[in-house]
């Protein structure tokens, strides 16, 4: 375990104890699930809908899109902090975007820009439709299961012949189109982007790293669009929101650090198994509750 993971483990323990003592257990659990599921290919949006439903939590804030956006602010902070040196490198490479020959930094920056465009366009056009009609637990279970098949297949046929420095704008566009599909709860931004990158021949570590870098611009845009809603959260609910945000940030940092170090060994098949197990649980609970 790295020094960063050790520090994050201690912070998570402190947060968990504090949340229990202050009566904020549900906010901690939601933040922890966001921190884990945002970066693993198992869909954070699905879990943020399913967790309150499975535990029958009745707090309106936990079921709101505003709370979801707050939790994404936490994982956004994790991505920015963890990849700080990468962002500085990309900023320094900005003038090279319009100059030839391209440097590795400018090529990666172009890839991030191009890869962000499809999700931004789809989000503007269809976000309201998705929020209104695709949050049903049974629908999410089906998407989780189907995407599990996609992830398993992509990891099985994917090669490891290309590193992130070799990415082209065409590859970035293909990965960006996959990211756009993650607007549907249950697909997973990291799952769709990592799967697309694997099919294109990038190794697991490169696929994961690009997925995380690609998540920052679109998540930042989503947070900015909904930022007024965060500011409008009633005073008596602001502490609950804060607990969720901080927990998501700390857990997210831990998950990024661990996943980037172990993804080469564990592969993505285990995440497919997890998806199928969750889908089965949701279907059973759905029919038991009638």
N, C-alpha and C positions, 0 to 999 in steps of 0.2 A: 504494500500500500504506500502510495506517495505521501510526501509531507502535506500536500494540499488536501488529499483525501482524509488524512488523519485529523487535520484542523476542521474540515467540514463535518466529520463524524462527531466530534466534540460539540460543535455548534448545533447539529441536529438533535443531539441528546438534550442539550440545554433548552432548545426550542420546544421539544416534546414535553419536558417536565414543566416548563413555564406555561405552555398551552393548557395542560391538564389542570394545573393549579389555578389558572385564571378563567377556567370554563370555556376555553377556545379549542377544544379537542377537534371538533368538526372542521374548523378553519385550518388547523394544522394538517389534518388528514387530507383535505382537499389540496392544500399547497404542496404537500409531499407527493401526492399522486401526479400533480401537474409537473413538478420537478423531475419525476421519474419518466412519465409517459411522453413528455414533450420531446425528449431526446432518444428514447427507445422507439423502435418501429411498431408501437402498439396503440397509437392514437390517443392524444391527450383530450381532444374534444369529446371523444366517446366516453372516456372515464369521468370527465367533469359532468357529463349528463347522467351516467349510470350510477356513480357512487351515491349521490343523494337519493336517487330512486331506489337502489338496493337497500340502503339503510333507513329508508323512509324518513329522512330528515325533512322537517317542515319549515326551516328558516327560509324565508323568501330570498334573502340575499344569496344563499348558496345555490339556488336554482337560476339565478339571473345571469344574463350575458355580461353585465357589468362586473360581476365577481370573476367570471372567466377572463375578461380582459385584464383585470387586476393581476390575476395569477400569471397571465402571459407577460405582464410587465416584469414580474419577478424572474421568469426564465429568460426574458430579453436581457435583463441585467447580467445574468449568469453568462450568456453568450458574449456580451460586450467585454466583460471583465476577463473571462478565460482566454478569449482570442484577441486581447488588447494589442499585442505585438503584430498580429496579422492585420488588424484594422489600420494600424499606423503604417505598415508596409504598403497596404492598398492605397492609403491616402497619398503617400509619397510617390506611388506609381501613377497617380491621376494624370499628370502631364503627358506620360508616355502612352496614354490611350489613343491620342491623335497623332502619335509619331511612329515612324518605323526605324529600325526593326522593333518588334514588340519584346519586352522583357517578361520573365516569368510573372512578376508582380502585376504588370499591366494586362497580361493575358488573363490572369485570375480575376482581376477587377472587371474586365469586360465580361467574363463568364458569369460573375455574380450579378452584374447589371442585366445581362440578357436573360439569365435564369429567373430573375425576379419578375420580369414583364408579364409572362402568362398568368401567374397567380394574381398579380395586381389587376389585370384586365378582368379576369373571371370574378374576382372578389367584388369589384365595382358593379358588374352586371348582374351577379346572381346571389350575393351575400344575403339579401333580404328574403329571397325565395328559400334558400337553404335553412335560414333561421326559423322560417315559418312552417316548413313542411318536412324536414329531415332530422328531427330530434326524437323520433319515436324509438324506444328501447329495442323493439323487435327488429326494426329496420337497421339499427346500429349493429345488432348481433349478426345479421346477415352480411353486412359490409365487413365486419371484423373477420368473419370466417372466410369470405371470398378473398379479401386482401391477404389473409394468411397463406392461401394457396399461391398467390402472386409472389409474395416474399420468398416462400420456400422455393418456387420454381426459379426465380431470378438469381437466388444465391447458389442454386445447384448448377445452373448453366453459365453463370458469370465467370469470367476469367480474371486473372490478376496480372495482366500484362502492362497496364498503364498506371502511371502515377498522376497525382493532381496537377503537377506542373505541365502535363501534356494536354490539359483540357482545351478544347476548341469552343468557339461560340456556338457551333452546331450541336455539340454535345450538351452545352449549357442550356440551350433552348429545349432540347429533348427532356432534360432533367427538370427544367422549369415547367414544362407542360405536365409532367408527372406531379410536381408540387401543387399545381393548380387543382388537381383532383382531390387534394387533401382538404378542400373546402367542405367536402362531404364528411360528416362525423363518422369515424370508424376507419377511414382510409389511412391517416397518419402522414404528416408532412415528412418526417424522417424516413418512414417506411417506404413511401412512394419515391422519394428522391434517391435513397440508397439503392432501391431495387433497380431504378432506371440506370443509375451509374454502374451497377454491377453488370447489367446486361450489355452496357457499352464497353465493358472490359476493364473498368477501374477496380483496383484492389479494395478490400473492405475498409481499410483505414482511410484511403482517399475518398471513398464514397461517403463515409461518415463525416469526415472533415468538411467536405463540400456541402453536405446536407445541413450541417450546423451553420456554416457561413451564409448559406442561402436563406436560412430561416430569419436572420436578423432584419434585413430590410422590410420584408413583408410583415413581420410581427410588429416592427416599429410603426409601420404605416397603420396597422390595425389599432394599435394602442393610441396613436395620435387622433385617429378618427373618433374613437370612443372616449377620449380623455375628459371631455366635459362631463360625461356620465360618471366617471370616477370621482370627479370633484363634487358631484351632486349627491354622493352617498350620504345619508343622514349621519349626524354626529355620533349617535349611539351605535352605529354599525361600522364606523371607520376603523376602530381597533381590530375588529374581526377581519376586515379587509387587509389591514396592515400585517396581521399574523400570517394570512395566506400568502401575501406577496413575499415577505421575508423568507418564509419556509420554502416557497417555490424557488427562490434565488439560491438559497444554500444547498438544497437537495439537487437542484439543477447543476450547480458547479461540481458536486460530488459525482453525479452520473456522467457528465461529460468527461471528467478526468478518468473515471474507471473504464468507460466504454471505449475511449480512444486507445487505451492500453491493452484491452482484452479482445476487441472485436475480431482481430485476425484469427484468434484461437477458437472462439466460441461460435463464429459464424452467425447466421440469422435464423437458422431453423428453429432454435428454441423459442424465438419470438412468435413464430408461426404456431407452435404448440400452445403457447400462452393464449394467443388470439382464439384458437379453437375452443380452449377450455372456458374462457370468459363468455364466448358466444353461447356455449352449451348451458352455462349457469344462467345467463340472461333468459334464454328460451324456457328453461325449466321454471324459473321464478315467475316469468310472464304468465305461463299457463296455470301455475299453482294459484296465483293471485286472481286468476280469472279475468 
